[in-house]
């Protein structure tokens, strides 16, 4: 029973990391931007979601509202700031790193420095019986929700015209432009989608992890570990990497709390030594 509970805890946390890393991986896969502001999108998604939950009492409406609000901010950043630094990797990285601190300080100014928790929906506030033990229903919902989002993203990427255009833009941007694909609009849409997924993770993770200053840096660090393990630009890598990091983080804190970070970074270093592109990364 102990192992099952801890495994489910790790999987549920891994699904939250997947929501964060999926957007990060999509943005890098198409635009080759390591968006260091992504952690801020997660944190601000949690804060905006908290405001909407307090106003409406509906977590799902809050997740949608926060996702759309942060997606709009992301679209503005890409269109009016990052677009001016197209293919300039160092300036883009420095710009997004600067905005990470700006959003962090603004968050403290607006919402204060005290940790806050987003309340769970009433229908998911109880535990359910699984065999001989009880387990929080909200964590089970997070697992199912993460799998649903993963399936939806896979379908969009592999089974729709938009996904075909996205793959074309990743494989050969110049040919995609020659075929009439509006790559500039595609860039903005993907960046906004990445911000949406990060904000979604921030709101849905609020009842478990809370919303607090510094969460942007914490999840950003884990998000990069996820995409390094899974492979930059790979949705499948983001899912597998999220599950690996979630399980390692949870079991590391349970068995080796003083070496919790080591249990994450040691496997990452090993994977980098054996597969520098990650488990599912491609040239």
Secondary structure, DSSP 8 states (H G I E B T S, - for coil): -HHHHHHHHHHHHHHHHHHHHHHHHHHHHHH----TTHHHHHHHHHHHHHHHHHHH--HHHHHHHHHHHHHHHHHHHHHHTGGGGTT-HHHHHHHHHHHHHHHHHHHHHHH-SS-B-----GGGSSEEEETTEEEEHHHHHHHHHHHHHHHHHHHHHHHSHHHHHHHHHHH-HHHHHHTT--HHHHHHHHHHHHHHHHHHHHHHHHHHH-B-TTHHHHHHHHHHHHHHHH-TT-HHHHHHHHHHHHHHHHHHHHH-GGGTTHHHHHHHHHHHHH-TT-SS---
